């Protein structure tokens, strides 16, 4: 059964079948060849995949992101960052980090910030390839900076506390942003020898004095504070926080900024529903695949070989990093989590690896995969915004990816970088 499952998946991917369909069809092919398992497993596994309180947070956070875009929260948030001293590429990374912390969506962050910052970097003389690569890397912070949809799925699949994963991702996310800022600063010395304070539309300014811009953007800045603060203080769960984010977006959009209209809600709901369906359909099709992997005892069969190859916890993490980055290059992150984590996660626990550390480590690997050719999700979005092909931008991704890999190496060698905050708050 397992050989049929894996061969069918590889063949369908080579033929260009979308990943979600390839995973589902390969599972059906394995059931057909096995002959002993009923096809009733398909709807049963689909229902089991969606019957989750944790997964309810996904459509709510997506809808919250749609509300933020519609009522100008993200634009005002970028305006605050854009008033800081520094090169435009540095502003781009910080803005991407901030917007990713609100929306939890890598593609949305790349599109929203890249639309403003890629043309701004072009006008300052930066190469288009560099602008696109940096926007892709900044947007990929979404899986690490909470609230993260990928970490919600990670916690759901592995049974790890979502709040602990959110907290564990904060320090690595800040470090990764710092690494990208270092890359940006080096490039800024070439193209902007005298760094000036951004007071133009290039930095996303909404007009008026710096104080006025800050006050106007205060509700936008407070949203991640309210959402993440409530989770860390134990006031509400991650799923309840998603509902709070939606309510907050509605109040700010209708009553504070007054840029949201009742007639806009239908379009926003449809857009959020379509994006949510993509995530949930992937989860549905991949859940059958993961069940077949578990039923075929693949983790147990591979466990001895990988453990023998690794020889210890640290060696296992290095091997796991390599596997996860390669998988992230070719497979969408949520699919990869549901398919690969049931294999690697039990091995990590058996070797004494902390579940929060391994969950954050896997998220960072998938973050790097989003920027890496040939199928990086944020790289594809950034190339679309910049009007360039992936081949034209691929070479420019080397330094941002190298900076991100350096952070990955740090949190692999020193787990306390990830576990400090969760343990301090009593979550791990």
Rosetta blueprint (number, residue, H / E / L):
1 X L
2 X H
3 X H
4 X H
5 X H
6 X H
7 X H
8 X H
9 X H
10 X H
11 X H
12 X H
13 X H
14 X H
15 X L
16 X L
17 X L
18 X L
19 X H
20 X H
21 X H
22 X H
23 X H
24 X H
25 X H
26 X H
27 X H
28 X H
29 X H
30 X H
31 X H
32 X H
33 X H
34 X H
35 X L
36 X L
37 X L
38 X L
39 X L
40 X H
41 X H
42 X H
43 X H
44 X H
45 X H
46 X H
47 X H
48 X H
49 X H
50 X H
51 X L
52 X L
53 X L
54 X L
55 X L
56 X H
57 X H
58 X H
59 X H
60 X H
61 X H
62 X H
63 X H
64 X H
65 X H
66 X H
67 X H
68 X H
69 X H
70 X H
71 X L
72 X L
73 X H
74 X H
75 X H
76 X H
77 X H
78 X H
79 X H
80 X H
81 X H
82 X H
83 X L
84 X L
85 X E
86 X L
87 X L
88 X H
89 X H
90 X H
91 X H
92 X H
93 X H
94 X H
95 X H
96 X H
97 X H
98 X H
99 X H
100 X H
101 X H
102 X H
103 X H
104 X L
105 X L
106 X H
107 X H
108 X H
109 X H
110 X H
111 X H
112 X H
113 X H
114 X H
115 X H
116 X H
117 X H
118 X H
119 X H
120 X H
121 X H
122 X H
123 X H
124 X L
125 X L
126 X L
127 X L
128 X H
129 X H
130 X H
131 X H
132 X H
133 X H
134 X H
135 X H
136 X H
137 X H
138 X H
139 X H
140 X H
141 X H
142 X H
143 X H
144 X L
145 X L
146 X L
147 X L
148 X L
149 X H
150 X H
151 X H
152 X H
153 X H
154 X H
155 X H
156 X H
157 X H
158 X H
159 X L
160 X L
161 X L
162 X H
163 X H
164 X H
165 X H
166 X H
167 X H
168 X H
169 X H
170 X H
171 X H
172 X H
173 X H
174 X H
175 X H
176 X H
177 X H
178 X H
179 X H
180 X H
181 X H
182 X H
183 X H
184 X H
185 X H
186 X H
187 X H
188 X H
189 X H
190 X H
191 X H
192 X L
193 X L
194 X L
195 X L
196 X L
197 X E
198 X L
199 X L
200 X L
201 X H
202 X H
203 X H
204 X L
205 X L
206 X L
207 X L
208 X L
209 X L
210 X H
211 X H
212 X H
213 X H
214 X H
215 X H
216 X H
217 X H
218 X H
219 X H
220 X H
221 X H
222 X H
223 X H
224 X H
225 X H
226 X H
227 X H
228 X H
229 X H
230 X H
231 X H
232 X H
233 X L
234 X L
235 X L
236 X L
237 X L
238 X H
239 X H
240 X H
241 X H
242 X H
243 X H
244 X H
245 X H
246 X H
247 X H
248 X H
249 X H
250 X H
251 X H
252 X H
253 X H
254 X H
255 X H
256 X H
257 X L
258 X L
259 X L
260 X L
261 X L
262 X H
263 X H
264 X H
265 X H
266 X H
267 X H
268 X H
269 X H
270 X H
271 X H
272 X H
273 X H
274 X H
275 X H
276 X H
277 X H
278 X H
279 X H
280 X H
281 X H
282 X H
283 X H
284 X H
285 X H
286 X H
287 X H
288 X H
289 X H
290 X H
291 X H
292 X H
293 X H
294 X H
295 X H
296 X L
297 X L
298 X H
299 X H
300 X H
301 X H
302 X H
303 X H
304 X H
305 X H
306 X H
307 X H
308 X H
309 X H
310 X H
311 X L
312 X L
313 X H
314 X H
315 X H
316 X H
317 X H
318 X H
319 X H
320 X H
321 X H
322 X H
323 X H
324 X H
325 X H
326 X H
327 X H
328 X H
329 X H
330 X H
331 X L
332 X L
333 X H
334 X H
335 X H
336 X H
337 X H
338 X H
339 X H
340 X H
341 X H
342 X H
343 X H
344 X H
345 X H
346 X H
347 X H
348 X H
349 X H
350 X H
351 X L
352 X L
353 X L
354 X L
355 X H
356 X H
357 X H
358 X H
359 X H
360 X H
361 X H
362 X H
363 X H
364 X H
365 X H
366 X H
367 X H
368 X H
369 X H
370 X H
371 X H
372 X L
373 X L
374 X L
375 X L
376 X L
377 X H
378 X H
379 X H
380 X H
381 X H
382 X H
383 X H
384 X H
385 X H
386 X H
387 X L
388 X L
389 X L
390 X H
391 X H
392 X H
393 X H
394 X H
395 X L
396 X L
397 X H
398 X H
399 X H
400 X H
401 X H
402 X H
403 X H
404 X H
405 X H
406 X H
407 X H
408 X H
409 X H
410 X H
411 X H
412 X H
413 X H
414 X L
415 X L
416 X H
417 X H
418 X H
419 X H
420 X H
421 X H
422 X H
423 X H
424 X H
425 X L
426 X L
427 X L
428 X L
